[in-house]
Amino acid sequence: ELSIISPLGTTLAVARWTPHNAQLLQGQKVQDFASIEDLTLQLTGAALPLPALLAWLDVDGPTVPGWQLNAESPSSGRRVFAKRDTPLPALQLTLLLDPP
């Protein structure tokens, strides 16, 4: 499960998935998808490697074709910068995590 929270602490969306399906909850609206890639394609316009993104939160891998990763772990929390140039559309993600 992945919760997308605004800077003010409001839950914007919740994504849940299994190897067989995915679900997006936005307020009272629930959408079902065949896969997490289909969900992220609908949500962002690009299929995201969500399992790899979640792994990037803790470590610097795994490698995903078409993506460049730069991560740092300062005392203020983890920062992950991920950029995809191919396939189009180009995409840039910045993930900021507070320290535990």
A tleap script that builds the chain and sets N, CA, C and O, in Angstrom:
source leaprc.protein.ff14SB
mol = sequence {
  NGLU LEU SER ILE ILE SER PRO LEU GLY THR
  THR LEU ALA VAL ALA ARG TRP THR PRO HIE
  ASN ALA GLN LEU LEU GLN GLY GLN LYS VAL
  GLN ASP PHE ALA SER ILE GLU ASP LEU THR
  LEU GLN LEU THR GLY ALA ALA LEU PRO LEU
  PRO ALA LEU LEU ALA TRP LEU ASP VAL ASP
  GLY PRO THR VAL PRO GLY TRP GLN LEU ASN
  ALA GLU SER PRO SER SER GLY ARG ARG VAL
  PHE ALA LYS ARG ASP THR PRO LEU PRO ALA
  LEU GLN LEU THR LEU LEU LEU ASP PRO CPRO
}
set mol.1.N position { 0.847 -1.174 0.000 }
set mol.1.CA position { 0.000 0.000 0.000 }
set mol.1.C position { 0.888 1.231 0.000 }
set mol.1.O position { 1.916 1.275 0.676 }
set mol.2.N position { 0.478 2.229 -0.767 }
set mol.2.CA position { 1.201 3.488 -0.837 }
set mol.2.C position { 0.189 4.611 -0.664 }
set mol.2.O position { -0.773 4.712 -1.424 }
set mol.3.N position { 0.410 5.451 0.338 }
set mol.3.CA position { -0.450 6.612 0.568 }
set mol.3.C position { 0.252 7.844 0.034 }
set mol.3.O position { 1.442 8.048 0.274 }
set mol.4.N position { -0.494 8.664 -0.691 }
set mol.4.CA position { 0.029 9.913 -1.219 }
set mol.4.C position { -0.585 11.018 -0.372 }
set mol.4.O position { -1.800 11.216 -0.366 }
set mol.5.N position { 0.283 11.738 0.347 }
set mol.5.CA position { -0.171 12.713 1.327 }
set mol.5.C position { 0.335 14.091 0.937 }
set mol.5.O position { 1.488 14.246 0.534 }
set mol.6.N position { -0.527 15.088 1.056 }
set mol.6.CA position { -0.148 16.462 0.735 }
set mol.6.C position { 0.784 17.008 1.814 }
set mol.6.O position { 0.879 16.431 2.897 }
set mol.7.N position { 1.472 18.115 1.530 }
set mol.7.CA position { 2.330 18.727 2.545 }
set mol.7.C position { 1.562 19.130 3.815 }
set mol.7.O position { 2.158 19.279 4.883 }
set mol.8.N position { 0.264 19.301 3.694 }
set mol.8.CA position { -0.552 19.671 4.849 }
set mol.8.C position { -1.062 18.458 5.623 }
set mol.8.O position { -1.736 18.610 6.642 }
set mol.9.N position { -0.741 17.244 5.138 }
set mol.9.CA position { -1.143 16.037 5.845 }
set mol.9.C position { -2.440 15.413 5.379 }
set mol.9.O position { -2.911 14.455 5.992 }
set mol.10.N position { -3.029 15.923 4.320 }
set mol.10.CA position { -4.261 15.367 3.776 }
set mol.10.C position { -3.937 14.185 2.866 }
set mol.10.O position { -3.038 14.278 2.030 }
set mol.11.N position { -4.659 13.080 3.018 }
set mol.11.CA position { -4.458 11.933 2.136 }
set mol.11.C position { -5.114 12.239 0.790 }
set mol.11.O position { -6.327 12.433 0.710 }
set mol.12.N position { -4.301 12.279 -0.261 }
set mol.12.CA position { -4.799 12.558 -1.605 }
set mol.12.C position { -5.260 11.295 -2.303 }
set mol.12.O position { -6.258 11.303 -3.024 }
set mol.13.N position { -4.526 10.199 -2.085 }
set mol.13.CA position { -4.864 8.933 -2.726 }
set mol.13.C position { -4.162 7.804 -1.987 }
set mol.13.O position { -3.151 8.010 -1.316 }
set mol.14.N position { -4.725 6.601 -2.127 }
set mol.14.CA position { -4.114 5.399 -1.588 }
set mol.14.C position { -4.103 4.363 -2.700 }
set mol.14.O position { -5.138 4.083 -3.306 }
set mol.15.N position { -2.938 3.795 -2.967 }
set mol.15.CA position { -2.805 2.729 -3.966 }
set mol.15.C position { -2.538 1.425 -3.224 }
set mol.15.O position { -1.670 1.356 -2.355 }
set mol.16.N position { -3.295 0.398 -3.581 }
set mol.16.CA position { -3.098 -0.942 -3.020 }
set mol.16.C position { -2.934 -1.897 -4.186 }
set mol.16.O position { -3.593 -1.745 -5.215 }
set mol.17.N position { -2.046 -2.894 -4.030 }
set mol.17.CA position { -1.839 -3.826 -5.126 }
set mol.17.C position { -1.382 -5.179 -4.625 }
set mol.17.O position { -0.856 -5.334 -3.522 }
set mol.18.N position { -1.612 -6.151 -5.495 }
set mol.18.CA position { -1.119 -7.512 -5.326 }
set mol.18.C position { -0.488 -7.878 -6.663 }
set mol.18.O position { -0.550 -7.079 -7.597 }
set mol.19.N position { 0.113 -9.050 -6.790 }
set mol.19.CA position { 0.626 -9.446 -8.106 }
set mol.19.C position { -0.470 -9.583 -9.168 }
set mol.19.O position { -0.164 -9.658 -10.358 }
set mol.20.N position { -1.755 -9.618 -8.749 }
set mol.20.CA position { -2.853 -9.896 -9.682 }
set mol.20.C position { -3.749 -8.711 -9.999 }
set mol.20.O position { -4.492 -8.753 -10.979 }
set mol.21.N position { -3.698 -7.637 -9.182 }
set mol.21.CA position { -4.560 -6.486 -9.451 }
set mol.21.C position { -4.086 -5.285 -8.638 }
set mol.21.O position { -3.154 -5.388 -7.841 }
set mol.22.N position { -4.741 -4.148 -8.851 }
set mol.22.CA position { -4.411 -2.928 -8.120 }
set mol.22.C position { -5.683 -2.114 -7.938 }
set mol.22.O position { -6.645 -2.252 -8.694 }
set mol.23.N position { -5.665 -1.264 -6.919 }
set mol.23.CA position { -6.834 -0.457 -6.612 }
set mol.23.C position { -6.369 0.929 -6.184 }
set mol.23.O position { -5.400 1.064 -5.438 }
set mol.24.N position { -7.064 1.954 -6.660 }
set mol.24.CA position { -6.769 3.335 -6.310 }
set mol.24.C position { -7.969 3.913 -5.583 }
set mol.24.O position { -9.091 3.876 -6.088 }
set mol.25.N position { -7.726 4.446 -4.394 }
set mol.25.CA position { -8.773 5.086 -3.604 }
set mol.25.C position { -8.474 6.573 -3.523 }
set mol.25.O position { -7.406 6.977 -3.063 }
set mol.26.N position { -9.422 7.381 -3.972 }
set mol.26.CA position { -9.313 8.834 -3.900 }
set mol.26.C position { -10.609 9.337 -3.274 }
set mol.26.O position { -11.626 9.456 -3.958 }
set mol.27.N position { -10.576 9.628 -1.989 }
set mol.27.CA position { -11.791 10.001 -1.278 }
set mol.27.C position { -12.756 8.828 -1.303 }
set mol.27.O position { -12.405 7.731 -0.868 }
set mol.28.N position { -13.962 9.041 -1.803 }
set mol.28.CA position { -14.969 7.985 -1.910 }
set mol.28.C position { -14.873 7.212 -3.228 }
set mol.28.O position { -15.555 6.204 -3.409 }
set mol.29.N position { -14.033 7.680 -4.141 }
set mol.29.CA position { -13.898 7.059 -5.455 }
set mol.29.C position { -12.907 5.895 -5.400 }
set mol.29.O position { -11.792 6.054 -4.903 }
set mol.30.N position { -13.306 4.729 -5.908 }
set mol.30.CA position { -12.458 3.540 -5.951 }
set mol.30.C position { -12.358 3.083 -7.400 }
set mol.30.O position { -13.376 2.908 -8.071 }
set mol.31.N position { -11.138 2.891 -7.884 }
set mol.31.CA position { -10.915 2.396 -9.244 }
set mol.31.C position { -10.098 1.117 -9.173 }
set mol.31.O position { -9.131 1.034 -8.416 }
set mol.32.N position { -10.486 0.116 -9.963 }
set mol.32.CA position { -9.767 -1.144 -10.033 }
set mol.32.C position { -8.962 -1.212 -11.334 }
set mol.32.O position { -9.405 -0.736 -12.379 }
set mol.33.N position { -7.766 -1.816 -11.247 }
set mol.33.CA position { -6.865 -1.944 -12.388 }
set mol.33.C position { -6.320 -3.360 -12.444 }
set mol.33.O position { -6.303 -4.063 -11.434 }
set mol.34.N position { -5.877 -3.776 -13.612 }
set mol.34.CA position { -5.324 -5.117 -13.795 }
set mol.34.C position { -3.943 -5.248 -13.154 }
set mol.34.O position { -3.537 -6.349 -12.782 }
set mol.35.N position { -3.202 -4.112 -13.018 }
set mol.35.CA position { -1.849 -4.165 -12.460 }
set mol.35.C position { -1.487 -2.810 -11.873 }
set mol.35.O position { -2.164 -1.812 -12.117 }
set mol.36.N position { -0.412 -2.788 -11.097 }
set mol.36.CA position { 0.066 -1.525 -10.538 }
set mol.36.C position { 0.606 -0.622 -11.650 }
set mol.36.O position { 0.527 0.601 -11.541 }
set mol.37.N position { 1.147 -1.207 -12.710 }
set mol.37.CA position { 1.622 -0.401 -13.835 }
set mol.37.C position { 0.458 0.314 -14.509 }
set mol.37.O position { 0.583 1.481 -14.881 }
set mol.38.N position { -0.689 -0.380 -14.674 }
set mol.38.CA position { -1.872 0.249 -15.257 }
set mol.38.C position { -2.380 1.384 -14.360 }
set mol.38.O position { -2.802 2.431 -14.853 }
set mol.39.N position { -2.337 1.170 -13.052 }
set mol.39.CA position { -2.769 2.191 -12.106 }
set mol.39.C position { -1.889 3.428 -12.214 }
set mol.39.O position { -2.401 4.543 -12.313 }
set mol.40.N position { -0.573 3.246 -12.197 }
set mol.40.CA position { 0.326 4.401 -12.255 }
set mol.40.C position { 0.258 5.093 -13.613 }
set mol.40.O position { 0.430 6.309 -13.695 }
set mol.41.N position { 0.011 4.336 -14.673 }
set mol.41.CA position { -0.168 4.934 -15.994 }
set mol.41.C position { -1.380 5.862 -15.988 }
set mol.41.O position { -1.309 6.978 -16.502 }
set mol.42.N position { -2.471 5.416 -15.419 }
set mol.42.CA position { -3.678 6.230 -15.332 }
set mol.42.C position { -3.462 7.450 -14.431 }
set mol.42.O position { -3.929 8.545 -14.747 }
set mol.43.N position { -2.770 7.266 -13.333 }
set mol.43.CA position { -2.585 8.318 -12.338 }
set mol.43.C position { -1.589 9.378 -12.782 }
set mol.43.O position { -1.810 10.568 -12.556 }
set mol.44.N position { -0.474 8.953 -13.422 }
set mol.44.CA position { 0.606 9.889 -13.730 }
set mol.44.C position { 0.863 10.088 -15.214 }
set mol.44.O position { 1.592 11.004 -15.595 }
set mol.45.N position { 0.280 9.247 -16.057 }
set mol.45.CA position { 0.558 9.328 -17.485 }
set mol.45.C position { 1.734 8.467 -17.907 }
set mol.45.O position { 2.084 8.432 -19.086 }
set mol.46.N position { 2.353 7.765 -16.948 }
set mol.46.CA position { 3.486 6.882 -17.235 }
set mol.46.C position { 3.425 5.690 -16.292 }
set mol.46.O position { 3.098 5.834 -15.114 }
set mol.47.N position { 3.744 4.515 -16.818 }
set mol.47.CA position { 3.805 3.324 -15.969 }
set mol.47.C position { 5.074 3.412 -15.124 }
set mol.47.O position { 6.178 3.477 -15.664 }
set mol.48.N position { 4.917 3.415 -13.806 }
set mol.48.CA position { 6.049 3.555 -12.901 }
set mol.48.C position { 6.484 2.196 -12.378 }
set mol.48.O position { 5.646 1.323 -12.150 }
set mol.49.N position { 7.790 2.004 -12.184 }
set mol.49.CA position { 8.280 0.750 -11.594 }
set mol.49.C position { 8.120 0.790 -10.077 }
set mol.49.O position { 9.106 0.865 -9.344 }
set mol.50.N position { 6.876 0.740 -9.613 }
set mol.50.CA position { 6.602 0.956 -8.195 }
set mol.50.C position { 7.350 0.012 -7.259 }
set mol.50.O position { 7.864 0.479 -6.243 }
set mol.51.N position { 7.441 -1.290 -7.540 }
set mol.51.CA position { 8.240 -2.138 -6.643 }
set mol.51.C position { 9.690 -1.666 -6.520 }
set mol.51.O position { 10.259 -1.698 -5.429 }
set mol.52.N position { 10.289 -1.229 -7.628 }
set mol.52.CA position { 11.658 -0.711 -7.577 }
set mol.52.C position { 11.705 0.613 -6.818 }
set mol.52.O position { 12.630 0.852 -6.042 }
set mol.53.N position { 10.709 1.475 -7.040 }
set mol.53.CA position { 10.678 2.748 -6.317 }
set mol.53.C position { 10.637 2.517 -4.811 }
set mol.53.O position { 11.318 3.214 -4.059 }
set mol.54.N position { 9.859 1.561 -4.373 }
set mol.54.CA position { 9.780 1.270 -2.948 }
set mol.54.C position { 11.109 0.736 -2.431 }
set mol.54.O position { 11.503 1.047 -1.307 }
set mol.55.N position { 11.808 -0.065 -3.234 }
set mol.55.CA position { 13.126 -0.552 -2.835 }
set mol.55.C position { 14.117 0.608 -2.753 }
set mol.55.O position { 15.003 0.601 -1.899 }
set mol.56.N position { 13.978 1.602 -3.629 }
set mol.56.CA position { 14.877 2.756 -3.625 }
set mol.56.C position { 14.734 3.568 -2.335 }
set mol.56.O position { 15.647 4.310 -1.975 }
set mol.57.N position { 13.620 3.440 -1.647 }
set mol.57.CA position { 13.444 4.183 -0.409 }
set mol.57.C position { 14.436 3.745 0.662 }
set mol.57.O position { 14.819 4.541 1.520 }
set mol.58.N position { 14.855 2.471 0.613 }
set mol.58.CA position { 15.777 1.940 1.616 }
set mol.58.C position { 17.210 1.811 1.121 }
set mol.58.O position { 18.151 1.999 1.892 }
set mol.59.N position { 17.386 1.494 -0.160 }
set mol.59.CA position { 18.715 1.242 -0.726 }
set mol.59.C position { 18.811 1.901 -2.094 }
set mol.59.O position { 17.853 2.514 -2.564 }
set mol.60.N position { 19.973 1.771 -2.732 }
set mol.60.CA position { 20.192 2.433 -4.012 }
set mol.60.C position { 19.892 1.575 -5.227 }
set mol.60.O position { 20.356 1.921 -6.314 }
set mol.61.N position { 19.170 0.512 -5.126 }
set mol.61.CA position { 18.888 -0.346 -6.269 }
set mol.61.C position { 17.476 -0.829 -6.192 }
set mol.61.O position { 16.762 -0.417 -5.278 }
set mol.62.N position { 17.028 -1.646 -7.054 }
set mol.62.CA position { 17.681 -2.244 -8.205 }
set mol.62.C position { 17.682 -1.303 -9.414 }
set mol.62.O position { 16.969 -0.299 -9.439 }
set mol.63.N position { 18.486 -1.646 -10.398 }
set mol.63.CA position { 18.544 -0.884 -11.637 }
set mol.63.C position { 17.293 -1.163 -12.460 }
set mol.63.O position { 16.842 -2.305 -12.555 }
set mol.64.N position { 16.737 -0.111 -13.053 }
set mol.64.CA position { 15.568 -0.237 -13.920 }
set mol.64.C position { 15.922 0.403 -15.256 }
set mol.64.O position { 16.314 1.569 -15.288 }
set mol.65.N position { 15.793 -0.335 -16.368 }
set mol.65.CA position { 16.135 0.217 -17.685 }
set mol.65.C position { 15.384 1.528 -17.960 }
set mol.65.O position { 14.177 1.625 -17.739 }
set mol.66.N position { 16.123 2.529 -18.446 }
set mol.66.CA position { 15.540 3.825 -18.783 }
set mol.66.C position { 15.516 4.814 -17.628 }
set mol.66.O position { 15.220 5.991 -17.831 }
set mol.67.N position { 15.820 4.356 -16.428 }
set mol.67.CA position { 15.769 5.213 -15.246 }
set mol.67.C position { 17.168 5.501 -14.720 }
set mol.67.O position { 18.042 4.634 -14.738 }
set mol.68.N position { 17.371 6.741 -14.247 }
set mol.68.CA position { 18.590 7.131 -13.548 }
set mol.68.C position { 18.203 7.431 -12.112 }
set mol.68.O position { 17.199 8.099 -11.862 }
set mol.69.N position { 18.984 6.948 -11.182 }
set mol.69.CA position { 18.671 7.109 -9.772 }
set mol.69.C position { 19.811 7.805 -9.051 }
set mol.69.O position { 20.980 7.473 -9.244 }
set mol.70.N position { 19.461 8.768 -8.222 }
set mol.70.CA position { 20.412 9.407 -7.332 }
set mol.70.C position { 19.727 9.483 -5.976 }
set mol.70.O position { 18.653 10.072 -5.850 }
set mol.71.N position { 20.344 8.893 -4.967 }
set mol.71.CA position { 19.760 8.882 -3.633 }
set mol.71.C position { 20.782 9.348 -2.616 }
set mol.71.O position { 21.979 9.099 -2.763 }
set mol.72.N position { 20.311 10.015 -1.600 }
set mol.72.CA position { 21.165 10.451 -0.513 }
set mol.72.C position { 20.438 10.220 0.798 }
set mol.72.O position { 19.208 10.217 0.851 }
set mol.73.N position { 21.208 10.030 1.842 }
set mol.73.CA position { 20.631 9.774 3.161 }
set mol.73.C position { 21.234 10.706 4.204 }
set mol.73.O position { 21.983 10.260 5.073 }
set mol.74.N position { 20.913 11.997 4.127 }
set mol.74.CA position { 21.408 12.916 5.158 }
set mol.74.C position { 20.647 12.686 6.469 }
set mol.74.O position { 19.678 11.928 6.498 }
set mol.75.N position { 21.075 13.323 7.526 }
set mol.75.CA position { 20.422 13.131 8.829 }
set mol.75.C position { 18.977 13.618 8.825 }
set mol.75.O position { 18.185 13.213 9.676 }
set mol.76.N position { 18.628 14.482 7.876 }
set mol.76.CA position { 17.262 15.010 7.808 }
set mol.76.C position { 16.289 14.053 7.131 }
set mol.76.O position { 15.104 14.368 7.024 }
set mol.77.N position { 16.760 12.875 6.665 }
set mol.77.CA position { 15.883 11.908 6.009 }
set mol.77.C position { 16.447 11.482 4.673 }
set mol.77.O position { 17.488 11.980 4.245 }
set mol.78.N position { 15.773 10.573 4.020 }
set mol.78.CA position { 16.250 10.042 2.737 }
set mol.78.C position { 15.649 10.857 1.597 }
set mol.78.O position { 14.485 11.255 1.645 }
set mol.79.N position { 16.461 11.096 0.576 }
set mol.79.CA position { 16.023 11.776 -0.643 }
set mol.79.C position { 16.341 10.881 -1.827 }
set mol.79.O position { 17.472 10.423 -1.985 }
set mol.80.N position { 15.355 10.640 -2.643 }
set mol.80.CA position { 15.538 9.826 -3.835 }
set mol.80.C position { 15.102 10.659 -5.036 }
set mol.80.O position { 13.979 11.159 -5.090 }
set mol.81.N position { 16.010 10.798 -5.991 }
set mol.81.CA position { 15.736 11.510 -7.234 }
set mol.81.C position { 15.786 10.483 -8.356 }
set mol.81.O position { 16.831 9.881 -8.601 }
set mol.82.N position { 14.675 10.281 -9.030 }
set mol.82.CA position { 14.605 9.301 -10.113 }
set mol.82.C position { 14.161 10.022 -11.379 }
set mol.82.O position { 13.220 10.816 -11.364 }
set mol.83.N position { 14.859 9.728 -12.478 }
set mol.83.CA position { 14.557 10.384 -13.750 }
set mol.83.C position { 14.474 9.339 -14.850 }
set mol.83.O position { 15.328 8.458 -14.949 }
set mol.84.N position { 13.432 9.444 -15.678 }
set mol.84.CA position { 13.284 8.542 -16.816 }
set mol.84.C position { 13.218 9.379 -18.086 }
set mol.84.O position { 12.402 10.292 -18.217 }
set mol.85.N position { 14.112 9.032 -19.024 }
set mol.85.CA position { 14.121 9.718 -20.320 }
set mol.85.C position { 13.424 8.906 -21.395 }
set mol.85.O position { 12.832 9.468 -22.316 }
set mol.86.N position { 13.490 7.588 -21.281 }
set mol.86.CA position { 12.839 6.712 -22.260 }
set mol.86.C position { 12.159 5.576 -21.525 }
set mol.86.O position { 12.688 5.103 -20.519 }
set mol.87.N position { 11.023 5.128 -21.980 }
set mol.87.CA position { 10.247 5.684 -23.093 }
set mol.87.C position { 9.571 6.992 -22.697 }
set mol.87.O position { 9.432 7.309 -21.515 }
set mol.88.N position { 9.159 7.734 -23.703 }
set mol.88.CA position { 8.446 8.982 -23.454 }
set mol.88.C position { 7.074 8.668 -22.872 }
set mol.88.O position { 6.531 7.617 -23.210 }
set mol.89.N position { 6.490 9.474 -22.048 }
set mol.89.CA position { 6.963 10.797 -21.681 }
set mol.89.C position { 8.085 10.727 -20.664 }
set mol.89.O position { 8.148 9.808 -19.848 }
set mol.90.N position { 8.980 11.723 -20.725 }
set mol.90.CA position { 10.036 11.828 -19.717 }
set mol.90.C position { 9.380 12.087 -18.370 }
set mol.90.O position { 8.314 12.698 -18.288 }
set mol.91.N position { 10.025 11.621 -17.332 }
set mol.91.CA position { 9.422 11.720 -16.001 }
set mol.91.C position { 10.505 11.942 -14.976 }
set mol.91.O position { 11.593 11.374 -15.075 }
set mol.92.N position { 10.211 12.768 -13.989 }
set mol.92.CA position { 11.141 12.993 -12.891 }
set mol.92.C position { 10.371 12.889 -11.588 }
set mol.92.O position { 9.321 13.512 -11.425 }
set mol.93.N position { 10.896 12.098 -10.660 }
set mol.93.CA position { 10.281 11.921 -9.353 }
set mol.93.C position { 11.270 12.343 -8.280 }
set mol.93.O position { 12.464 12.062 -8.378 }
set mol.94.N position { 10.771 13.010 -7.268 }
set mol.94.CA position { 11.563 13.314 -6.090 }
set mol.94.C position { 10.803 12.794 -4.894 }
set mol.94.O position { 9.664 13.193 -4.650 }
set mol.95.N position { 11.428 11.907 -4.149 }
set mol.95.CA position { 10.804 11.330 -2.967 }
set mol.95.C position { 11.590 11.786 -1.746 }
set mol.95.O position { 12.809 11.625 -1.690 }
set mol.96.N position { 10.899 12.348 -0.780 }
set mol.96.CA position { 11.521 12.831 0.442 }
set mol.96.C position { 10.919 12.070 1.606 }
set mol.96.O position { 9.700 12.015 1.762 }
set mol.97.N position { 11.785 11.481 2.425 }
set mol.97.CA position { 11.323 10.713 3.579 }
set mol.97.C position { 11.867 11.330 4.853 }
set mol.97.O position { 13.055 11.642 4.944 }
set mol.98.N position { 11.008 11.502 5.824 }
set mol.98.CA position { 11.439 11.972 7.125 }
set mol.98.C position { 12.200 10.860 7.825 }
set mol.98.O position { 11.930 9.683 7.584 }
set mol.99.N position { 13.151 11.210 8.690 }
set mol.99.CA position { 13.866 10.160 9.431 }
set mol.99.C position { 12.902 9.438 10.372 }
set mol.99.O position { 11.898 10.007 10.800 }
set mol.100.N position { 13.222 8.161 10.693 }
set mol.100.CA position { 12.316 7.421 11.584 }
set mol.100.C position { 12.272 8.003 12.977 }
set mol.100.O position { 11.556 7.490 13.837 }
savepdb mol mol.pdb
quit
